[in-house]
Amino acid sequence: MTIDWLAFVTVVLASLVSACGVVILFSLALRLGDGEAPWRRLVSIALYVVCGMIVLFGIYIIVPIFP
């Protein structure tokens, strides 16, 4: 049994990049939601929606029950 190290490194890098991206988007949404301007709340909600969509897409990729 051998390990495909290139595939392993690819999965690790993709996981790190996507996790960091979601954390950055979520923290930016928190930061923008704290302001007084009305546009900041809309952008904050949009960033929360993007974070949720990324998480749902990850679940869709991982769970084999979905066609």
DSSP file (Angstrom, degrees, kcal/mol; ACC not computed):
  #  RESIDUE AA STRUCTURE BP1 BP2  ACC     N-H-->O    O-->H-N    N-H-->O    O-->H-N    TCO  KAPPA ALPHA  PHI   PSI    X-CA   Y-CA   Z-CA
    1    1 A M              0   0    0      0, 0.0     2,-0.3     0, 0.0     0, 0.0   0.000 360.0 360.0 360.0 125.9    0.0    0.0    0.0
    2    2 A T        -     0   0    0      2,-0.0     2,-0.5     3,-0.0     0, 0.0  -0.849 360.0-127.2-119.7 157.2    1.4    3.3   -1.1
    3    3 A I        -     0   0    0     -2,-0.3     2,-1.4     4,-0.0     3,-0.1  -0.881  13.7-135.9-104.7 129.9    0.4    6.9   -0.4
    4    4 A D     >  -     0   0    0     -2,-0.5     4,-2.1     1,-0.2     3,-0.2  -0.701  25.2-174.8 -81.9  93.8   -0.2    9.3   -3.2
    5    5 A W  H  > S+     0   0    0     -2,-1.4     4,-2.7     1,-0.2     5,-0.2   0.818  77.3  57.4 -66.3 -32.5    1.6   12.2   -1.6
    6    6 A L  H  > S+     0   0    0      2,-0.2     4,-2.0     1,-0.2    -1,-0.2   0.920 109.2  45.4 -65.4 -41.8    0.8   14.7   -4.3
    7    7 A A  H  > S+     0   0    0     -3,-0.2     4,-2.3     2,-0.2    -2,-0.2   0.889 112.7  52.2 -66.0 -39.2   -3.0   14.0   -3.9
    8    8 A F  H  X S+     0   0    0     -4,-2.1     4,-2.3     2,-0.2    -2,-0.2   0.933 110.8  46.2 -62.2 -46.7   -2.5   14.3   -0.1
    9    9 A V  H  X S+     0   0    0     -4,-2.7     4,-2.6     1,-0.2     5,-0.2   0.873 111.0  54.2 -64.7 -37.1   -0.8   17.6   -0.3
   10   10 A T  H  X S+     0   0    0     -4,-2.0     4,-2.4    -5,-0.2    -1,-0.2   0.919 110.0  46.1 -62.3 -44.1   -3.4   18.9   -2.8
   11   11 A V  H  X S+     0   0    0     -4,-2.3     4,-2.3     2,-0.2    -2,-0.2   0.908 113.1  49.8 -66.0 -41.8   -6.2   18.0   -0.3
   12   12 A V  H  X S+     0   0    0     -4,-2.3     4,-2.4     2,-0.2    -2,-0.2   0.933 113.3  45.5 -63.1 -46.2   -4.4   19.6    2.6
   13   13 A L  H  X S+     0   0    0     -4,-2.6     4,-2.6     1,-0.2     5,-0.2   0.902 112.9  49.9 -65.5 -41.2   -3.7   22.8    0.7
   14   14 A A  H  X S+     0   0    0     -4,-2.4     4,-2.3    -5,-0.2     5,-0.2   0.896 111.9  49.0 -64.5 -38.9   -7.3   23.0   -0.7
   15   15 A S  H  X S+     0   0    0     -4,-2.3     4,-2.4     2,-0.2     5,-0.2   0.916 112.7  47.1 -65.7 -43.7   -8.7   22.5    2.9
   16   16 A L  H  X S+     0   0    0     -4,-2.4     4,-2.5     2,-0.2     5,-0.2   0.920 113.7  47.3 -65.0 -43.8   -6.4   25.2    4.3
   17   17 A V  H  X S+     0   0    0     -4,-2.6     4,-2.2     2,-0.2    -2,-0.2   0.927 115.2  44.8 -64.9 -45.0   -7.2   27.7    1.6
   18   18 A S  H  X S+     0   0    0     -4,-2.3     4,-2.3    -5,-0.2    -2,-0.2   0.902 114.1  49.0 -68.8 -39.3  -11.0   27.1    1.8
   19   19 A A  H  X S+     0   0    0     -4,-2.4     4,-2.2    -5,-0.2    -2,-0.2   0.926 113.3  46.8 -65.2 -43.5  -11.0   27.2    5.6
   20   20 A C  H  X S+     0   0    0     -4,-2.5     4,-2.5    -5,-0.2    -2,-0.2   0.890 111.3  52.9 -64.6 -38.1   -9.0   30.4    5.7
   21   21 A G  H  X S+     0   0    0     -4,-2.2     4,-2.5    -5,-0.2    -2,-0.2   0.914 110.0  46.6 -63.2 -43.3  -11.3   31.9    3.1
   22   22 A V  H  X S+     0   0    0     -4,-2.3     4,-2.5     2,-0.2    -2,-0.2   0.907 113.1  49.4 -66.7 -40.7  -14.4   31.1    5.0
   23   23 A V  H  X S+     0   0    0     -4,-2.2     4,-2.6     2,-0.2     5,-0.2   0.910 111.9  48.7 -64.7 -41.5  -12.9   32.5    8.3
   24   24 A I  H  X S+     0   0    0     -4,-2.5     4,-2.2     2,-0.2    -2,-0.2   0.929 113.2  46.8 -64.2 -45.6  -11.8   35.7    6.5
   25   25 A L  H  X S+     0   0    0     -4,-2.5     4,-2.1     2,-0.2    -2,-0.2   0.906 113.8  48.4 -62.8 -41.6  -15.3   36.2    4.9
   26   26 A F  H  X S+     0   0    0     -4,-2.5     4,-2.2     2,-0.2    -2,-0.2   0.917 112.7  46.9 -66.7 -43.1  -17.0   35.5    8.2
   27   27 A S  H  X S+     0   0    0     -4,-2.6     4,-2.3     1,-0.2    -1,-0.2   0.864 111.4  51.8 -68.2 -34.3  -14.8   37.9   10.2
   28   28 A L  H  X S+     0   0    0     -4,-2.2     4,-2.6    -5,-0.2    -1,-0.2   0.884 108.5  51.7 -66.7 -37.5  -15.2   40.6    7.6
   29   29 A A  H  X S+     0   0    0     -4,-2.1     4,-1.9     2,-0.2    -2,-0.2   0.900 110.2  48.8 -64.9 -40.1  -19.0   40.2    7.8
   30   30 A L  H  < S+     0   0    0     -4,-2.2     4,-0.4     2,-0.2    -2,-0.2   0.916 112.7  48.2 -63.3 -42.2  -18.8   40.6   11.6
   31   31 A R  H >< S+     0   0    0     -4,-2.3     3,-0.8     1,-0.2    -2,-0.2   0.908 114.1  45.1 -66.3 -42.3  -16.6   43.7   11.2
   32   32 A L  H >< S+     0   0    0     -4,-2.6     3,-1.3     1,-0.2    -1,-0.2   0.805 104.1  63.4 -72.9 -28.7  -18.9   45.3    8.6
   33   33 A G  T 3< S+     0   0    0     -4,-1.9    -1,-0.2     1,-0.3    -2,-0.2   0.598  93.3  64.9 -71.6  -9.5  -22.1   44.5   10.5
   34   34 A D  T <  S+     0   0    0     -3,-0.8    -1,-0.3    -4,-0.4    -2,-0.2   0.474  84.1  98.8 -92.4  -2.9  -21.0   46.7   13.3
   35   35 A G  S <  S-     0   0    0     -3,-1.3     6,-0.0    -4,-0.1    -3,-0.0  -0.216  72.1-129.0 -85.6 174.2  -21.0   50.0   11.4
   36   36 A E  S    S+     0   0    0      4,-0.0    -1,-0.1    -2,-0.0     5,-0.0   0.725  76.7  98.0 -91.8 -26.9  -23.6   52.8   11.2
   37   37 A A  S >> S-     0   0    0      1,-0.1     3,-0.8     2,-0.0     4,-0.7  -0.384  73.1-134.2 -68.9 140.6  -23.9   53.0    7.4
   38   38 A P  H 3> S+     0   0    0      0, 0.0     4,-1.1     0, 0.0     3,-0.4   0.802 102.3  60.3 -66.9 -28.1  -26.9   51.1    5.9
   39   39 A W  H 3> S+     0   0    0      1,-0.2     4,-2.2     2,-0.2     5,-0.2   0.792  94.7  64.6 -69.8 -25.8  -24.8   49.6    3.1
   40   40 A R  H <> S+     0   0    0     -3,-0.8     4,-2.2     1,-0.2    -1,-0.2   0.875  99.6  51.1 -66.6 -36.4  -22.6   47.8    5.6
   41   41 A R  H  X S+     0   0    0     -4,-0.7     4,-2.4    -3,-0.4    -1,-0.2   0.900 110.1  49.4 -67.4 -40.1  -25.4   45.7    6.9
   42   42 A L  H  X S+     0   0    0     -4,-1.1     4,-2.2     2,-0.2    -2,-0.2   0.914 112.6  46.9 -65.3 -42.2  -26.4   44.5    3.4
   43   43 A V  H  X S+     0   0    0     -4,-2.2     4,-2.2     2,-0.2    -2,-0.2   0.887 111.1  53.2 -66.0 -38.0  -22.8   43.6    2.6
   44   44 A S  H  X S+     0   0    0     -4,-2.2     4,-2.0     2,-0.2    -2,-0.2   0.925 109.8  46.8 -62.4 -45.0  -22.5   41.8    5.9
   45   45 A I  H  X S+     0   0    0     -4,-2.4     4,-2.1     1,-0.2    -1,-0.2   0.894 110.8  53.0 -64.3 -39.9  -25.6   39.7    5.2
   46   46 A A  H  X S+     0   0    0     -4,-2.2     4,-2.2     1,-0.2    -1,-0.2   0.892 108.5  50.2 -62.8 -39.4  -24.3   39.0    1.7
   47   47 A L  H  X S+     0   0    0     -4,-2.2     4,-2.4     2,-0.2    -1,-0.2   0.879 108.6  52.0 -67.8 -37.0  -21.0   37.8    3.2
   48   48 A Y  H  X S+     0   0    0     -4,-2.0     4,-2.4     2,-0.2    -2,-0.2   0.904 109.6  50.2 -62.4 -40.5  -22.9   35.5    5.6
   49   49 A V  H  X S+     0   0    0     -4,-2.1     4,-2.4     2,-0.2    -2,-0.2   0.909 109.6  50.3 -64.3 -42.1  -24.8   34.0    2.7
   50   50 A V  H  X S+     0   0    0     -4,-2.2     4,-2.2     2,-0.2    -2,-0.2   0.915 110.1  50.7 -62.7 -42.7  -21.6   33.4    0.8
   51   51 A C  H  X S+     0   0    0     -4,-2.4     4,-2.2     1,-0.2    -2,-0.2   0.924 111.2  48.4 -60.2 -44.5  -20.1   31.7    3.8
   52   52 A G  H  X S+     0   0    0     -4,-2.4     4,-2.6     1,-0.2    -2,-0.2   0.890 110.2  51.2 -63.1 -39.5  -23.2   29.5    4.2
   53   53 A M  H  X S+     0   0    0     -4,-2.4     4,-2.3     2,-0.2    -1,-0.2   0.883 109.2  50.8 -66.1 -37.8  -23.1   28.6    0.5
   54   54 A I  H  X S+     0   0    0     -4,-2.2     4,-2.1     2,-0.2    -2,-0.2   0.914 111.9  47.5 -64.9 -42.3  -19.4   27.6    0.7
   55   55 A V  H  X S+     0   0    0     -4,-2.2     4,-2.2     2,-0.2    -2,-0.2   0.926 112.5  48.5 -65.2 -44.7  -20.2   25.4    3.7
   56   56 A L  H  X S+     0   0    0     -4,-2.6     4,-2.4     1,-0.2    -1,-0.2   0.879 110.1  52.1 -63.5 -37.3  -23.2   23.8    2.0
   57   57 A F  H  X S+     0   0    0     -4,-2.3     4,-2.1     2,-0.2    -1,-0.2   0.897 108.5  51.3 -65.4 -39.3  -21.1   23.2   -1.1
   58   58 A G  H  X S+     0   0    0     -4,-2.1     4,-2.0     2,-0.2    -2,-0.2   0.900 111.0  47.6 -63.2 -40.6  -18.4   21.4    1.0
   59   59 A I  H  X S+     0   0    0     -4,-2.2     4,-2.8     1,-0.2    -2,-0.2   0.897 109.7  53.7 -65.5 -39.7  -21.1   19.2    2.6
   60   60 A Y  H  < S+     0   0    0     -4,-2.4    -2,-0.2     1,-0.2    -1,-0.2   0.877 110.9  46.5 -61.9 -37.8  -22.5   18.5   -0.9
   61   61 A I  H  < S+     0   0    0     -4,-2.1    -1,-0.2     1,-0.1    -2,-0.2   0.883 117.6  42.1 -71.0 -38.1  -19.1   17.4   -2.1
   62   62 A I  H  < S+     0   0    0     -4,-2.0    -2,-0.2    -5,-0.1    -3,-0.2   0.907  96.8  77.1 -79.9 -43.1  -18.3   15.2    1.0
   63   63 A V    ><  -     0   0    0     -4,-2.8     3,-0.8    -5,-0.2    -1,-0.0  -0.561  63.4-159.3 -77.3 121.5  -21.6   13.4    1.6
   64   64 A P  T 3  S+     0   0    0      0, 0.0    -1,-0.1     0, 0.0    -4,-0.1   0.552  77.7  79.1 -79.2  -5.8  -22.0   10.6   -0.9
   65   65 A I  T 3  S+     0   0    0      2,-0.1    -5,-0.1     0, 0.0    -2,-0.0   0.787  75.5  85.5 -73.9 -25.7  -25.8   10.3   -0.6
   66   66 A F    <         0   0    0     -3,-0.8     0, 0.0    -6,-0.2     0, 0.0  -0.566 360.0 360.0 -76.8 137.6  -26.4   13.3   -2.9
   67   67 A P              0   0    0      0, 0.0    -1,-0.1     0, 0.0    -2,-0.1   0.510 360.0 360.0 -73.0 360.0  -26.5   12.5   -6.6
